[in-house]
Amino acid sequence: MQLEVGEKMQSIEDLKIILREKQVPFFTDEELKFYLKENKNDYEATAYQCLLVKAEDTTLSVSGLNLGDTSSYFRRLATQYRPNNSGTLRGG
């Protein structure tokens, strides 16, 4: 299942698709529900926050196996969901 262009996220499963959880598992369902609640059920704000968390340095080295850092990839994905400040600036 993939979201169509312009289609809104409406479930934890949609959020997992955006976060590439199948390819790079990171969050439990409980953690995603926590972040969703923290963002007042705003799926785009939740995606942004979770992608930034996932963008932390993810270099891994175990027994000679080295996996590259994917942080820049997840930061690029996060820019698609970055909230815009559309408030009015007040003069002094």
HELIX and SHEET records of a PDB file:
HELIX    1   1 ILE A   12  ILE A   18  1                                   7    
HELIX    2   2 ASP A   29  GLU A   38  1                                  10    
HELIX    3   3 TYR A   43  LYS A   54  1                                  12    
HELIX    4   4 SER A   71  THR A   79  1                                   9    
SHEET    1   A 2 LEU A  60  VAL A  62  0                                        
SHEET    2   A 2 LEU A  65  LEU A  67 -1                                        
END                                                                             
